[in-house]
Amino acid sequence: MKKDPQTILQALGRKAVLLPIREGSKATMVKGWPEKTFEDAQTSSYQNLLKGAPAIAVSLGAPSGGICSIDFDCEEAMSVFLRVNPFLEETLRTKGRRGANLWVAITGNIPSLTHLKDASGNNIGEWRSDRSYTIISGKHPNGVEYQTVVAAKPLEIPFGEIKWPQDWCNTPTLAQENRAKPKSVTKAERPITTKPKAPIQNDFADLKEVYRIHDAWDDLELPGEPMESCQSPFRDDVTPSFSVFDGGRRWKDHGTEEHGDVFDFVKMAKGFGDHDALLWIKEQENQRCDHFNINNTDEHTS
């Protein structure tokens, strides 16, 4: 697909919020992008930013009229999915370096971002919606061009029409499907209350100590190695101008002056907001804890 805002909007068939992507990365140039509206993106300065960017992404979910994408890390996972959803063979399909994205326009309620897992618990892709984005055209950070595999408009469907392979162990669901049925409490019983699980807390400060930039770099499969002087994983960086320091707690790109902690690092790499970055880091750290527990066979009993 041509890297042209009007061509992209025509392909999507609706007023979508387009986002300019930084050179050599998947991070957007736009601060506060989740709140941007279609009207915000129509100014001449914004349009010039889009035209000059090496790649363009689509802000998904409500801002773009329900446009969502199903991102598959590999062709095999997509083939399994399409076997139970053959009608989605005819929806817009794009791809970058690997796998592919299927684009749909959801009518009605939309599930939040979900990391797809197969029967073995392996990450195989993502359901992307509100507060996330997908690159649709331009150049991948590795230099290849994003391609349009199926040149069709995103099919407009309610989310409930999408079927998920039965053996996949993590798939998106609508909010009301997750709500527990209210339980009536009689005089003879009391509601059961439990403390939140301790291993990974919802506390940013705790997670920053146990999950550091070196961990995120590995889990994101970014090129190069995180060091006090290294090449930026987010852009073309001939002369190393990126630093990871303070024991992996902090980073700075001396070429762009961007800096932060592991949350900012993940947000930059994935295009997430605060909430989705927190969920992603919690999931990665939980997997590390599970891996340790499985491989640590020593049991201590008292």
C-alpha positions in Angstrom: 0.0 0.0 0.0 1.3 3.4 -0.9 2.5 5.4 2.1 0.0 8.2 1.5 -2.6 9.3 4.1 -5.4 9.5 1.6 -4.6 6.2 0.1 -4.6 4.6 3.5 -7.9 6.2 4.5 -9.5 5.0 1.3 -8.2 1.5 2.0 -9.7 1.5 5.5 -13.0 3.0 4.2 -13.5 5.3 7.2 -12.2 8.3 9.1 -9.2 6.8 10.9 -6.6 8.4 13.0 -3.2 7.9 11.4 0.1 8.2 13.3 3.5 9.0 12.0 6.2 6.5 13.0 9.8 7.4 13.9 12.7 6.4 11.6 14.1 3.0 12.4 11.5 2.2 15.1 7.9 1.3 15.7 7.3 4.3 18.1 5.1 7.1 17.0 6.2 10.7 16.9 3.0 11.9 18.5 2.7 12.5 22.2 -0.7 11.8 23.7 -1.6 9.8 20.6 -4.4 7.7 22.3 -6.5 10.9 22.7 -6.0 12.2 19.1 -9.1 12.5 17.0 -9.6 12.4 13.2 -10.1 16.2 13.3 -6.8 16.6 15.2 -5.0 14.8 12.4 -6.3 17.0 9.6 -4.2 20.1 10.2 -1.5 20.9 7.6 1.3 20.5 10.1 0.1 17.0 11.1 -0.4 16.0 7.5 3.1 17.1 6.7 4.4 15.0 9.6 2.6 12.0 8.1 3.9 12.5 4.6 7.5 12.9 5.9 7.4 9.9 8.2 9.1 6.6 7.1 5.9 4.7 8.1 2.3 5.3 9.1 0.3 3.5 11.8 -3.5 3.4 12.6 -4.7 4.3 16.1 -7.1 1.4 16.7 -10.5 1.0 18.3 -12.9 3.9 19.0 -10.7 6.8 17.6 -10.8 5.1 14.2 -14.4 4.0 14.1 -13.9 0.5 15.4 -10.9 -0.5 13.3 -9.0 -3.3 15.0 -6.2 -5.6 13.9 -5.3 -9.2 14.7 -1.5 -9.4 14.7 0.0 -12.9 14.1 3.6 -13.5 14.8 3.7 -16.4 12.4 1.9 -17.8 9.3 1.0 -21.0 11.1 -1.0 -19.3 13.8 -2.9 -17.3 11.2 -3.7 -20.4 9.2 -5.2 -22.1 12.3 -7.3 -18.9 13.0 -8.5 -18.7 9.4 -9.6 -22.3 9.4 -12.3 -21.4 11.9 -12.9 -17.9 10.3 -12.7 -18.5 6.6 -14.7 -15.4 5.9 -11.8 -13.3 7.1 -9.7 -14.5 4.2 -11.4 -11.6 2.4 -10.6 -8.8 4.8 -7.7 -6.4 4.5 -4.4 -8.2 5.3 -1.0 -6.5 5.7 2.4 -7.8 6.8 5.8 -6.5 7.8 8.9 -8.7 8.5 6.9 -11.7 9.7 3.4 -13.0 10.3 0.6 -10.7 9.2 -2.2 -8.4 10.4 -5.9 -9.0 9.7 -7.9 -5.8 9.8 -11.6 -5.7 10.9 -14.1 -2.9 11.7 -15.9 -3.9 14.8 -19.5 -2.7 15.4 -20.6 -2.5 19.0 -18.4 -3.3 22.0 -14.7 -3.9 21.5 -12.5 -6.1 23.8 -9.3 -4.5 25.1 -5.8 -5.4 23.9 -5.1 -9.2 24.4 -2.0 -11.2 24.0 -2.9 -14.4 22.1 -1.5 -17.7 23.3 -1.6 -21.2 21.9 -2.4 -24.4 23.7 1.2 -24.5 25.1 1.0 -21.0 26.4 3.3 -19.6 23.7 2.8 -16.0 22.5 1.5 -16.1 19.0 0.2 -12.6 18.4 -2.1 -9.9 19.7 -5.7 -8.7 19.4 -5.2 -4.9 19.1 -7.9 -2.3 19.9 -8.3 0.8 21.9 -5.0 2.5 23.1 -2.9 0.5 20.7 -1.8 0.9 17.1 -0.6 -1.1 14.1 1.7 0.1 11.3 0.0 -0.3 7.9 2.4 1.2 5.4 6.0 2.4 4.9 9.3 0.9 6.0 9.8 -1.7 8.8 12.7 -0.9 11.3 14.6 -3.7 9.6 14.3 -2.0 6.3 11.6 -4.1 4.5 8.5 -2.5 3.2 5.1 -3.2 4.8 3.0 -5.1 2.2 -0.7 -5.4 1.4 -1.4 -9.1 1.0 -5.1 -8.8 0.6 -6.3 -5.5 -0.9 -9.8 -5.3 0.6 -11.5 -3.0 3.0 -11.7 -4.3 6.6 -14.8 -6.4 7.0 -17.4 -4.7 9.3 -18.6 -7.2 11.9 -19.7 -7.5 15.5 -16.9 -9.0 17.7 -19.1 -12.0 18.5 -18.8 -13.2 14.9 -15.1 -14.0 15.4 -14.4 -17.5 16.5 -11.2 -18.5 18.3 -9.5 -21.9 18.1 -10.7 -23.9 21.1 -7.3 -25.0 22.2 -5.9 -21.4 22.4 -5.6 -20.5 26.1 -5.7 -16.7 25.9 -8.2 -14.9 23.6 -10.1 -11.6 23.8 -13.5 -11.4 25.5 -16.0 -8.6 26.0 -16.1 -7.0 29.4 -19.5 -8.4 30.3 -18.3 -11.9 29.7 -15.7 -11.6 32.4 -18.1 -10.4 35.1 -18.9 -12.9 37.8 -22.6 -13.5 38.5 -23.6 -11.7 41.7 -23.8 -14.1 44.7 -26.5 -13.7 47.3 -25.2 -13.6 50.8 -27.4 -15.0 53.6 -27.1 -14.3 57.4 -25.2 -17.6 57.8 -22.4 -16.8 55.5 -20.0 -13.9 54.9 -18.4 -12.8 51.6 -15.0 -14.3 51.1 -12.2 -11.7 50.8 -8.7 -12.4 49.6 -5.6 -10.4 49.5 -4.1 -9.6 46.0 -1.4 -12.1 44.9 2.0 -10.9 46.0 4.5 -12.1 43.4 3.7 -9.3 40.9 1.9 -6.3 42.4 0.1 -3.6 40.6 2.7 -1.2 41.8 5.0 0.5 39.3 7.9 1.0 41.8 8.0 -2.7 42.7 7.9 -3.8 39.0 10.7 -1.4 38.1 13.0 -3.2 40.6 12.3 -6.8 39.5 11.9 -6.2 35.7 14.5 -4.0 34.1 15.4 -2.7 30.7 17.7 -5.6 30.0 14.7 -8.0 30.5 12.4 -5.9 28.3 15.1 -5.7 25.6 15.3 -9.5 25.5 11.5 -10.1 25.6 10.9 -7.5 22.9 13.6 -9.3 20.7 15.2 -5.9 19.9 18.4 -5.9 17.9 21.8 -5.3 19.6 22.7 -5.4 23.3 21.7 -3.0 26.1 24.9 -1.3 27.4 26.0 2.1 28.7 27.0 2.9 25.1 25.0 1.1 22.4 23.0 1.7 19.3 19.4 2.8 19.7 16.9 -0.1 19.1 14.3 2.5 18.0 16.0 4.2 15.1 19.0 4.0 12.7 22.0 4.8 14.9 25.3 4.5 13.1 27.2 6.1 16.0 26.1 4.5 19.3 24.2 7.2 21.2 21.9 5.1 23.4 22.6 4.4 27.1 21.2 1.9 29.6 22.4 2.6 33.1 21.6 2.5 36.8 21.7 -1.3 36.8 19.2 -1.4 33.9 16.7 0.9 35.6 17.1 3.9 33.3 17.8 4.6 29.6 18.5 7.7 27.5 18.7 8.3 23.7 21.3 11.0 23.4 20.3 11.6 19.8 16.7 12.5 20.5 17.0 13.4 24.2 14.2 10.8 25.1 14.8 9.0 28.3 13.0 7.1 31.1 12.5 3.9 33.0 11.5 0.4 31.8 7.8 1.5 31.5 8.8 4.3 29.1 11.1 1.9 27.3 8.2 -0.6 26.7 5.8 2.2 25.8 8.3 3.5 23.2 8.9 0.0 21.7 5.2 -1.2 21.7 3.3 2.1 21.3 1.4 1.4 24.5 -0.1 3.7 27.0 0.6 3.4 30.8 -2.1 0.8 31.5 -1.1 -1.6 28.6 2.6 -1.2 29.4 1.9 -2.3 33.0 -0.1 -5.3 31.8 2.6 -6.3 29.3 5.4 -6.1 31.9 3.3 -8.0 34.5 2.7 -10.7 32.0 6.4 -11.0 31.0 7.5 -11.1 34.7 4.9 -13.7 35.5 6.2 -15.9 32.7 9.7 -15.5 34.1 8.5 -16.5 37.6 6.6 -19.5 36.1 9.7 -20.6 34.2 11.8 -20.4 37.4 9.2 -22.4 39.4 9.0 -25.1 36.8 12.7 -25.5 36.6 13.4 -25.2 40.4 12.6 -28.7 41.6 13.8 -28.3 45.2 10.9 -28.3 47.6 11.1 -27.2 51.2 8.5 -28.3 53.7 8.3 -27.7 57.4 
